[in-house]
Amino acid sequence: MRIVLASSEVVPFAKTGGLADVCGALPGEMEKLGHQIDVFMPHYRCANADQFDIETTDYKLEIPIGNHVEEGTLAAVRLPGCNVKLWLIGHNDYFDRDGLYGENGQDYQDNCERFTFFCRGVLEAIRLLDLRPDLIHTNDWQTSLIPALLKLEYHHNPLYENIKSLITVHNLAYQGSFDSGQMTVTGLDWRHFNWEQMEFFGRLNLLKTGLVFADAINTVSPTYAQEIQTPEQGCGLESILQHRAQDLCGILNGIDDRQWNPAIDELIAQQFDLNSWPAGKAACKTALQQQFRLHQDAGAPLIGIVGRLATQKGWSLILPVMRRWLEDENNRAQWAILGTGDPDYHAVLSSLQQRFPKRLALTLGFSNELAHQIEASSDMFVMPSEYEPCGLNQMYSMAYGTVPVVRKTGGLADTVIDASLETLGNETANGFTFEDFSVEALDQTLQRAARMYYQDKENWRGLVNRGMSRDWSWSASAKTYESLYAKLIG
């Protein structure tokens, strides 16, 4: 099969979240399966020639935007570890900026124009490069115009008429909603600005557009595919998703085991595998405790958290529990936190760290190196998300012998099996889960995990061993995508 994948983020060239990880790993796996795949991304400032071996080309793009034409460029670079080519669509005014989507907490005002240019640029580049794909795999609202353009504008061209389209929803909450006047920017006829196609409560909604016009829809876990068809998690689009239920499926993300593998990880204090994890994780914990000047207590459970400091990630639950545990003089648990987000959470965490410097390690920001170190050194990893389309950190954690404590939602429900009497007995448990989005539910589940950590070493070792034994890599997920692609192409 010949595939084009379009994304606004691709690791390691540009990243704000899990979208980049997926679009950086899946193409290489598809290449291993024997398929030809080309990837497209905007040429942001962060994807610069000084850091990456980027080749310029002589190709020029002429893209209609509203009533004028904008010129663009094409550059190319190989994805790491494979031969897949990433094409970078350039336009200095649109993409040579500090942020991908905005700055200082504010979206760029011309985001509709920027990503309309990108979507049209992908389709024009396909012609210039003579790629002739069987399918275009789009991702989230930033590329959602592509299925509509294929159906409404490019269908008359023999080069495009047989191309199928797939849209992957990585997070339904981000929809690309714009003032109705931006409809002119897309270049599509105003007759499509209606409640069945591109309009959503008087506004242009690009994600809805993709959901309506794509030949198939998938999201990043089976449970999330069901959840987004409900009013609670459908973000207003549940009726469309219910209508297209036959074309909707969930495919669980994988992890890049070239980057996330404790046996070969050069970023951690001591490498380890399934057979050597007790000594390896102990060495990593000691190193982290020394680095952040925590109490040198090998027997204290270390609880790790890496990710956005946002309500969606369950921080309204984490903070009360953390404060309660830290203020309890008899509680030895230590916390290691890496993340950035809501300034209010920054302030509360900074205050707690000043009060409890020997039990709370805090880094407000992002560090890939520290993320690896926290995963390797922690005994437990907490993810009490309000919703979680897939989640990667729970998989990183289990690969690194860290037991996840999660709320049973989305991809967390699909990957973490609660340690109950039944699952411990049949040896399927690999973590701890709870259902109610409440402080008490999280507190009780963490206490349950701590009791096992202290008092039941045999079952704790079983949880760790089962988490590390499972193949969390992209290989299985890539084969599922391969089947979906083949079914679409027919």
N, C-alpha and C positions, 0 to 999 in steps of 0.2 A: 504493500500500500504506500501511497505518497500522501504525506500529511503535512499540513501547515498548522503550526500552533502560534497563536497570537496572545500576548500577555503584556500587561503594563509593568510587570516585575519579573526578573529572572535572576536567581542567585548564580554567581556572586556579583553581578553587574549592578543590580538595583534591588533593594529589599525594604519593605516595611512590615511584612508579615508572612504567613505560611504560603500565600499565593506564590511568592518568589521561590520557595523551597520546592514546591510541586513542579513548577515550570522549569526549574533548573535540573531536576532529577528525572522526570518522566521521559523527556526526549531521548536521553542516553539509553534508557531501558528499552524504548521502542526500537532504537537502532540495533541493540543486541538481538532483538527478535526478528531482525531482517528487513525492517521497514525504512523507507527514506523519509526523513522529517526535517523540515526547516522551521526555525523559530524566529518570530518578529517581536521587537520591543522598541519603544521610543529611545532615541539617543540622548539620554539625560547627561547632565554635567558629570554625575558621579561615575558614568561609564567612560572614563577618559583614557586617551592613548598612553599617558604616562604610567598608568597602572596595568592596563591590559594591552595585549598585542592586537590592536584594532587596525584593520586595513580599510583605507578609503577606496571608493569606487568612482567611476565616471558616470554612473547612473544618476539621472535627474528626475525627480517626481514633480508633476504639475497637478495640484490637487484643488478642485473647486471647493471653496468654503463660502456658503451664501452666494453673494453676487460677485465674488472676485476669486482669483486664482493665487494659491500660495505655492511656492517652490520648496522642494525638500531634497534631501540627500540620502544616500544609502551607504552604510559602512558594514563591515562584516568581521566576525570574530568566532573562534571555535569555543563551544562549551567545554569546560574542563573535563578531562578524562574520557572524551569521546570525539568523534569526527563530525558531530552535528554542528551546523553553521547557524549562528545567531545573526540575523540581519537587524541593523540599527537604523531606524527611520529618523532622520535628523531635520531639525528646524530650530535655529538658534533662539528665535523669539518665543517659541512654545516650550522648548525642553532644556535650554541652557539656563537652568535655575537651581537654587539651593535645594528645593524640595521636589518631590515627585508629584504631589497633589496640592500642596499648600505650604504655608509657613506661619509660624507663631500661632498655631491652632486654628488658622483660617484657611479655607479652601481658596485656591486661585479662582478668580471671577470668570476666567475664560476656559475653565476645564472642559466645557462642552465643545468648544471650538478646538481645543488641543487634541482631544481624543477622537473627535470627528476626523480631524486631519490624519491621525494615526490609523484609524479604521480604513479610511479611503486609501491611505498610503500602502497598507498591506495588500489591498486588492490590486492596486496599480503595480506594485512591485512583483506580484505573482505573474503579471503579464510581461513586464520588462525582463524578468529572470527566466521566463518560460518554464515555470515550475510544474504546471498542470497537476495540481493536487486532486486527490479523490475526495478529501475532506478538509475543512478548516475547523480547528478546535479553538474556540474562543473562551475567554475566562473573565467573569465578572463584568460590571457595567462598562468598564473602560473599552471593551472590545465588542460590546453588545450590538453596535450598529452593523457589524459585518453580516450577520444572518439576514437582517432587514435589507441591506443593500444588495445582497445576492438575490433575494426573492423579488425585490421591487424595481431594481435598476439594472442589474447585470445579467438578468436571466435571458435576455435576448441575444447575448454574446455567446457563440458556440464554445469559447474558451472556458466559460463559467457555468454553463447551463446544467452540467451534471455534478457540480461540486456540492456535497452535503455539508451541513454545519452542525456542530455540537457546541452547546454552551455549558460550562461548568460553573456552578454557583459555589463560591468559597465562603461567602458570608452574605446572607440575604438582606441583612440590615443596611448594607451599603448599596444604594440603588442608582446613583447618578441622576438625581432629580434636579430639574432646571426650570426656569421661567418659560412659559409657553412660547415667548418670542424667540427662544433658541431653536425652535423648529426650523426656522429659515437657515440656520447654520448647517443643519444636517443635509440640506439639499433635497430632502424627500418631500413629496407632495403633501400639502396641508390636509388632504382628505384622509391621510393616515393618522392624523391627530384626533383620534376618537377613543372611546372607552374600551374598545375591543383590541386596540393595537398599541398606540404610543402614548396616549394621554392617561394621566392618573391624578384624579382630583384637581383638574385644571392645569397640571404641570406636565412637562415632558419628562418621561421616565425611561431612561435608557435600558436599565435592567429588564423592566417589563417588556420593552421592545424586543430584546433578545429572547426572552422566554416565549414570546408569541411567535416569532419568525424562525427560530432554530428548528432543525429537523429533529433534534433530541436534546434532552436536558439531563445533566447529572449533577450531583453534589457529592461532598467529600466524605460521607459515611452513610450507611444504610439507615440508621436511626434518624439522622438529620433529614434525610429525604422524606421520611414519614412526618416528622415534626413540622416541617415548613408547609405542610398541607393543612395545618390547624390554625385557628384564629390566634392562639397564644404565641406561635412562633412564625406565622406566615407573613408578618410585617405588611399586611394589607394585600398581599399578592396570593393569598392561599386559594382563592377561587380559580385563578389562572392555573395554578399548579395542580389543583384537583381536576380541572378540565383536561390537563395534559398528563394525567397520572400514568397513562399507558406509555408515554414517551419519557418518563422520569425514573431515574434509578440512582442509587447511592454506591459509590466506589470508595472504599477506605483508602486514605493516603498511606504512603509508606514513608520510611526515613532513608536518607542517604547513608548507607553503611560504610561508605568510604570516608565520610566525615565523622560519623557518630558510631564509633566502635571502640570500646575501652581497651581492646587487645592491641590496637595500633595507634591510639590517640596520643599524639605528642604534646598535647596541651595540658595533660594531667600529671600529677606528681609521680604516680606509679601505674603502669599499664597492668591490666588484669583481664582474665577471661572467666568462663563458667567454673573452672577448676580452682582458680586462684583468687577469687573475689574477696574472701574474708581478709586476707593480708593486704590486697591491693586497695580495697575501699578504706581500710583502717589507715593506711599510709596517706591516702588522699584526704581523709578527714583531719588527720593531724596537721597536714600541710595547710589546709584551709583555716583551721583554728589558730595556727601560728601567724598566718598572713593577716588575719583580722583581729588578732590578740584576744580571741575568745578563751574561756577556761579550757585548759588542757585536760579534757574529760573524755576519755575514749569510750566510756560506757553511756554517755549522754546521747539521746537520740538527736540527730541533726536534721532539721526540717528545711527543705529547700523550696524556693519559689522563684521562677524566672518568667517574666512576661510583662505585658502591659498592666499598669496600675489603673485599672478601669473597673467600673461596677460590673460590667459583663463578666469579668474574670473572678468575681466573687469577693472583692475586697471589702464590701460591706459586711461580709461574714468573717473574713480573715482577721481584720483589725480587732474586733471585740474579743475573739478567741485568743489572739496573740497577746493582747494586753492582759487578759485574765491569766494566761500561763506565765507570762513574764513576772507579774506581780505576786505570783505564788512562790514563796521562798523554798518550798519543798519540791518544786517542779524543776528538774535539771535540763529540760529540753532547750536546745539552741536553734536559732533561726538564721538562715542565709538567704538574703533577698537581693535580686537583681532585676531592675525594671525602671520604666519611666512612664509618666502619664498624667493623671489628675493632680494638679498642684496641691489640693487639699490632702490627698493621700501622701504626697511628698512630705508635707509639713508634719503630719501625725507620725509617720515612720521616722523622720529625723528626730523628733522629740523622744520617741521610744528608744532609739539607738543611743541617744545621749544619756538616758536614764539607766539603760542596761547594756553598756558597751561590751561586757564579757559574755553576753548571751545572744546578741543580735548583730549580725554582720549585714551591712546595708550598702548597696551601690545604686545610686539613682542615675541611671543611664543604661547603655548597652555595651557589653564586651563579650565577643564570641569566646574568647579564652576563658573568662570567668564563668560563662554559661556551662562550658564543658566541665570546669572544675567543680561547680556546684552539683551538677548531675552525678559526677563520680564520687563525691565525698558525702553526699546526703544519704540518710537512712530512709527518709520518707520525702515525697514530693506532693505538695498540696495544690489541687486544681478544683475549687468548688464553683465552677462556672455557672452563671445563670443560664447560658446556652453555649454550646461549643460545637460548631459544624464538624470538625474532626479533632483538632488538637494534635500536636506533635510531641509536646513535652512529656506527656505520659508514656509515649513510646520510647523517647530518649531515655527516660528514667528507668524503665524496665530493662532496656538494653544495657544499662549501666548498673544494674543490681539495686536500684532504688525503688522502694515500694510506693506506688501511687495511692493517694487518698483523694478521691474525686467525687463530684456530684454526678449522678447517673443521668446524663443527657448527651445527645448527639454522639460524636465519635468516642467520647469517654465511656458511654454505655456499651459501645461495640468492642472496646479493647480491654476494659478492666472488669474482672470478675471478683465479686465481693467474697471476702473470707468468712463464709458461714460454716456451720457444722457440716452441712451437706457438701459444699465445694472443697472444704479441707479434707473431708473423707474421701471424695473421689479424685482428689488431687488436680482440680482445675482452677482453684483460686490463685490470683496473682496480685491482689491489692484490696483496697477497702472502698466501698461506695455508699452513698446515701441519696435519698430522693428529695426530701423537703429542702427548699432553699431558705434555710434558717440558721441562725447562729448556733442554736442548741443542737441541731442535727450535725453540723460540722464538729462542734466541740465533742459530742458523744462519740463520733466516728474516729476522731483523732485520739481520744482516750482509749478507745478499743484497740487502735493500732499500737499505741504506746504500751498497753498491757501485754500484748503479744511480744513486742520487742523486748521487754524486760523479763517476762515470765515464761515464754514458750519459744525457746530458741529453735527447736526442731521445726515447728510450723513456720516460723519466720524464714528459716533457711529454705523451706519449700516454696514460699512466695517468691523469694529472690531467684531461686533456681528456675522456676517456671517462667518468670519474666525474661530472664536472660536466655532461656532455651528457645523461645519462639523467634521465628524469622520475621522481623519487623521491616525488612527492606522493601524496595519498590518492586521486586521481581513478581510477586503474586498480583499486586495491584496493576502492574503494567499488562499482564496477560488478560486481566478483566477489561482494561481499556481496549486491548487489541480485539477482544471479542465484540465489544460495543462498536468499535470502528467498522469491523467487518460486517456486522449486522446492518449498520447504517448504509454502507456502500452497496451492500447487497451482492 
